[in-house]
């Protein structure tokens, strides 16, 4: 679990959620908001996938 929490790409995508939540609370509720949430979810998925792939590569080297 630590490898996910300390990875900079995962941290960056999670901190990006703060701005998205603020936009959701204060901004207009339209189709762009849905696209922003989808984009954020994809960013988190890519960051987590990168950590998984890096971990597999490290295991293969050992």
C-alpha positions as CSV (number, residue, x, y, z in Angstrom):
1,X,0.0,0.0,0.0
2,X,2.9,2.3,0.7
3,X,4.1,2.1,-2.8
4,X,0.8,3.6,-4.0
5,X,0.6,6.3,-1.4
6,X,4.2,7.6,-1.8
7,X,4.2,7.5,-5.6
8,X,4.3,11.1,-7.0
9,X,2.0,10.5,-9.9
10,X,-0.7,9.0,-7.6
11,X,-0.2,11.8,-5.1
12,X,-0.5,14.4,-7.9
13,X,-3.7,12.9,-9.2
14,X,-5.2,12.6,-5.7
15,X,-4.3,16.3,-4.9
16,X,-5.9,17.2,-8.2
17,X,-9.2,16.0,-6.8
18,X,-9.2,18.9,-4.4
19,X,-9.7,21.4,-7.2
20,X,-12.2,19.2,-8.9
21,X,-14.3,19.0,-5.7
22,X,-14.2,22.8,-5.4
23,X,-15.3,23.1,-9.0
24,X,-18.1,20.6,-8.4
25,X,-19.3,22.6,-5.4
26,X,-19.1,26.1,-6.9
27,X,-19.2,25.7,-10.6
28,X,-22.0,25.0,-13.1
29,X,-23.4,21.5,-13.3
30,X,-23.1,20.6,-16.9
31,X,-21.5,18.1,-19.3
32,X,-18.1,19.6,-18.8
33,X,-18.2,18.7,-15.1
34,X,-18.9,15.0,-16.0
35,X,-15.9,15.1,-18.4
36,X,-13.7,16.5,-15.7
37,X,-14.6,13.7,-13.3
38,X,-14.0,11.1,-16.1
39,X,-10.7,12.6,-16.9
40,X,-9.7,12.6,-13.2
41,X,-10.7,9.0,-12.8
42,X,-8.6,8.0,-15.9
43,X,-5.6,9.9,-14.5
44,X,-5.9,8.0,-11.2
45,X,-6.2,4.7,-13.1
46,X,-3.2,5.4,-15.2
47,X,-1.1,6.4,-12.1
48,X,-2.1,3.3,-10.3
49,X,-1.4,1.2,-13.4
50,X,2.0,2.7,-13.7
51,X,2.8,1.7,-10.1
52,X,1.7,-1.8,-10.7
53,X,3.7,-2.1,-13.9
54,X,6.8,-0.7,-12.2
55,X,6.4,-3.1,-9.4
56,X,6.2,-6.1,-11.8
57,X,9.3,-4.9,-13.6
58,X,11.2,-4.7,-10.2
59,X,10.0,-8.2,-9.3
60,X,11.2,-9.6,-12.6
61,X,14.7,-8.1,-12.1
62,X,15.0,-9.8,-8.7
